[in-house]
């Protein structure tokens, strides 16, 4: 594991250790009572076009497992969630066991997933906030290809790279009267270095020691990394909807804020 990924692992585990008391406590109830909770309806609409009943699926960068557990409503025969943070994985396995779901959660750096998963999955799910943790997207998608069966699919829902040009509230450059002000280069290639909490998990006012390192990626870098790794892009939909609650003031205002992409392993 490289030093950036090791530091990110420590940072995620630190944040999750200091999570809000209510974070994740609604997973069981919502999975039992709601249709595909924790998933964007635009993504559900696309995923539902693929018959995953009886299939094997994986979710990369699965966080506390809530999205993969939502996907168990599709009745896959087997599902695996992978994340770098051990305490998130432990939490996800406890919830999955309570729900009696046939899925397991595994701690691993995505780039070092065990060879036993090679040629295993019919679909790999990637959701918002995953790609930013990888400097080398081609290396990432080569692992995705390695674990997919021939003709398996990648189902990807992410924030649009355009959002990296905007400042979030409380960030340098943010102007409350101009939330659509573009403050960063679309082609930013130096990393984002951040210290502190992640607001949807833990209060950023807590004292955190470890730093996160993440990267911006253009659409062309995402597309080309997939194509050069042997994928054929089948679908690409863009939306003006913010998925992060970070750009609410510009959501549904004509800016590309999120997308869904499907690619096939050829």
Secondary structure, DSSP 8 states (H G I E B T S, - for coil): --HHHHHHHHHHHHHHHT--TTTTTTHHHHHHHSSSTTS-HHHHHHHTTS--TT-EEEEES-TTSHHHHHHGGG--SEEEEEES-HHHHHHHHHHHHHHT-SEEEEE--GGG--GGGTT-EEEEEE-TTSGGG-S-HHHHHHHHHHHEEEEEEEEEEEE-GGGGGB--TTSTT--GGGTT-B-S-TT--S-EEEES--TTTS-TTS----EEEE----HHHHHHHHHHTTEEEEEEEEES--SSSS-GGGTTSS---EEEEEEEE-
